[in-house]
Amino acid sequence: MKPVFVEVIAPVLTAYSHCQHCEVIFDRADVATKKHQMDMDEYPEDVKRDYARLCDWVAATAARYRGRIQIKITDPQSLEGVFKAFGRALSEAVTRDPRVKGVPSTKGRL
């Protein structure tokens, strides 16, 4: 059975989102811990709490549905996130809403 793919578009805190190449460089330069702590201190508590809840949800969901689900988190501030958000907005803008009958206008005509 093919796994279900779930993509979550949510802010990713900087301390958790360095690419693998950056992590190697930070580790070798011994600045990773200092950099991560500075980044984390800049975020408000509610943002850190929301991100921790998202991480907990992803871990619990992945553990519950082992091998049957793939989860990807995309940061809306990344280039990929910007394109996905734009594509979603464009798709919603050109798709007819089945709940709307007649002309999609507040005055009833165009």
C-alpha positions in Angstrom: 0.0 0.0 0.0 1.3 3.4 -1.0 1.9 5.8 2.0 -0.3 8.9 2.3 1.7 12.1 1.8 0.9 15.0 4.1 2.5 18.4 3.7 2.2 20.9 6.5 3.0 24.5 5.6 4.0 26.1 8.9 6.8 28.4 10.2 10.0 26.5 10.9 12.1 28.0 13.7 15.6 28.8 12.6 17.3 26.6 15.2 15.7 23.5 13.7 15.9 24.4 10.0 19.6 24.6 9.0 20.4 22.5 6.0 22.7 19.6 6.5 25.7 21.4 4.9 25.3 24.3 7.3 25.1 22.0 10.3 28.4 20.4 9.3 30.0 23.8 9.0 28.5 25.0 12.3 29.6 21.9 14.2 33.2 22.0 12.9 33.4 25.7 13.7 31.9 25.1 17.2 29.2 27.8 16.7 26.2 25.6 16.4 25.1 25.6 20.0 25.7 29.4 20.4 23.9 30.2 17.1 20.9 28.0 17.9 20.4 29.4 21.4 20.6 33.0 20.0 18.0 32.1 17.4 15.7 30.4 19.8 15.8 33.3 22.3 14.6 35.7 19.6 11.2 33.9 19.2 8.2 34.7 21.4 7.1 32.0 23.8 3.8 31.3 22.0 5.7 30.7 18.7 8.1 28.3 20.4 5.1 26.5 22.1 3.2 26.2 18.8 6.3 24.8 17.0 6.8 22.3 19.8 3.2 21.2 19.5 3.6 20.8 15.8 6.8 18.7 16.3 5.0 16.5 18.9 2.1 16.0 16.5 4.4 15.0 13.6 6.3 12.6 15.9 3.1 11.0 17.3 1.5 10.7 13.9 4.6 9.2 12.3 4.9 6.7 15.2 1.2 5.8 15.0 1.1 5.2 11.2 4.6 3.8 10.6 5.3 3.4 7.0 1.8 4.4 6.0 2.3 8.2 6.1 4.9 10.6 4.9 5.0 14.1 6.5 6.8 17.0 5.1 7.0 20.4 6.8 7.5 23.4 4.5 8.4 26.8 5.8 6.1 29.5 4.2 9.1 31.9 4.2 11.2 29.5 2.1 11.1 29.8 -1.7 9.2 26.6 -2.0 6.7 27.8 0.6 6.1 31.1 -1.3 5.5 29.2 -4.5 3.1 26.7 -2.9 1.2 29.5 -1.1 0.9 31.5 -4.3 -0.2 28.4 -6.2 -2.8 27.6 -3.5 -4.2 31.2 -3.6 -4.3 31.2 -7.4 -6.1 27.8 -7.4 -8.7 29.0 -4.9 -9.2 32.3 -6.9 -10.0 30.5 -10.1 -12.0 27.6 -8.7 -15.8 27.8 -8.5 -17.2 27.3 -5.0 -20.1 24.8 -5.2 -21.8 26.6 -2.3 -22.2 29.8 -4.3 -25.2 29.8 -6.6 -25.5 32.3 -9.5 -23.0 35.1 -9.9 -20.2 35.4 -7.4 -21.0 39.0 -6.4 -22.3 40.8 -3.4 -24.7 42.8 -5.6 -26.0 39.8 -7.5 -24.5 40.8 -10.8 -21.2 41.6 -12.4 
